């Protein structure tokens, strides 16, 4: 009987603890430790982890930049500075993704982004078409310089990807004049 009471008491205590845990959630200290462990695991690239392995590499991010730069160009040409600014913002966000998932590209990409994007944003915010075109041309020259010096995948040089000013919008369903 005594053994039954101790098992019952221990079982009851465990049950009560589980009910409290389910009702109130895990103790703050435990949750903090879990958050720190997750942050440590996911703040450094590890291609062996399935979630890291499926992240888009540099090439898909460059396709995104092509889209944003195309929209930025035609928005600025139409005087839609809000659209141009939004596309510059999206370019900044795309670059941040490369820094995380392809950190080895940061040393070549960051100097370009630190120079080209602020110059574009300054011209866009000033609504200065001539300054925008100059900053845009400098940005794409930087793209081409980086491509000439970079290799990736099966290519020894990314120079095959020469960027120019767009002549046709990628999307025919965008009214670049906006409002």
Helices and strands as residue ranges (DSSP letters): H 2-24, H 28-42, H 50-53, H 58-77, H 81-101, G 103-105, H 106-126, H 129-149, G 158-160
